Amino acid sequence: MKTMNFICLAKIKKIMNSWTQRNSLLVMHLIVIILGLTGILGKLIEASSTILVWYRMLIAFVALGLYLLLQKGLFKIQKGYIWKLLGVGAIVAAHWLFFFESIKVSNVSVAVVCLATSCLFSALIEPFVFKRKISAYELVFGIVVIAALAFALQADVSYFWGYVYGVIAAFLATLFTIFNALYINKVEASKITLIEMLGGWLAISLYIGFFTNTSFSDFSISQQDTIYLLALAIVCTAFAFVVSVEVMKTLSPYSVIMAVNLEPIYSIVLALILFGESEEMKFSFYIGGSVIILTVFLDGYFKTKKKAIK
């Protein structure tokens, strides 16, 4: 009888774990869709890219700070890490600046496809930082990404600067991802994000103050932009981060990577639905973009498989 009870309890626990994983996966995909809205909101917001990033980082910092204060109270962190993370935050700010500028001079589809080229920069930079050999498949994927990007560019040369800004954004995204990987085991992820938001806001403030002709009147934004910025900073940044961290605790790295890699697809589909003709590109763009996104999927698959073997 006891054995039967034990078996029944084990089965119930297995079913519950299965449901938990399924729900977590659904939530993860919802978070990826929310992240996919970043580019959509970036196009809808009429304010310049610099003002957009300035407000996004400030609001996200305040929102995440309040959340952490309510959840954990005041926290301590070594001063040495604070300065480093503030610097990484400046890279995040630059990444967002180039990403949103890419959207404004081209469209959402171009920006998100270019952002997917971060796997190329990761293959080139990671071996030097983590002192490992460059994998053969990473070199092959890098060549494929370059060829696919060149093919996609043929779709509309008038979007040339959109591609340039998008690729720079991808390079910067790779940099701050690698730096975060160096600190993730030494500092809590929530603290990393909070300090980086502050560092990014300080960096963009200095940039605006010393290198642009921005006046105080430029910080006055419309009611519509205010709503979009609140959604961008709170929902697409602070909320997405908090929920994704919790969800990742119950999912395998493979499931997370596969879900995150769907972001460009979600973004392009949403952009086509919402903006119609302004997002439509020639067939060569979708061929090149599909190859890049497929390469990102394969890169994630091989990396996960490699870790599993180790």
C-alpha angles and dihedrals in degrees: 000000000000089000090052091050091049092051091048092049091048091051092048091049090049091051091047092050089049091052091047091053092046092050091046091051091050090049090048091054089048089054090049090052088050089051088049088060089065092084092042092054090044089059094044094051110089096198118101120269092254094053090044093054092043092056095040094055094043095049093043091050093051094044095047091042092054091047093052092045091054094043103040108005121224115348136200129225133176113266092228091063093045094064092045093049092047086056092050087050089059088056090050090052091050090048092053091044093056093040094055092041088054089055093048095051095041125001143281094269094057093047097050094044090051090048089058089065088077087098087068093054091043090056091052100042105034096067091057095046098043094032099236135131121269109253118235092232090053091057091048091048090048092055091046092051092050092049092046092049091051089049092049091049089063088069093077123353090190086075091059095121090047088060092045094051091043093053091047088051089052091051091051091046088056091050097053092042091055092046090049089053088058093055103032093092092046102043130034114260092236092055091047092055093045094051092043091053089053092046091049092049092050091047095049090046090055091046092051092045099048108024106034138056092233114149130199090259090063089066089062104097133183124261089250092053089048091057092047092047092050089051091047096048101036104030103027095037118021098026094040091052096048095047096042092053090054094045093049089063090072100037132078118246089247092057091048094049093047092049094047092048089061091067095093090051093050091047094050093046093048091047092051091050095047103035103027116184096017088065097043113111136183119276092256090063093056091046092051092041092049091052091051093049091046089051090052090052092050092046090054091047094052093045092051092047090049092052091048091055091051 
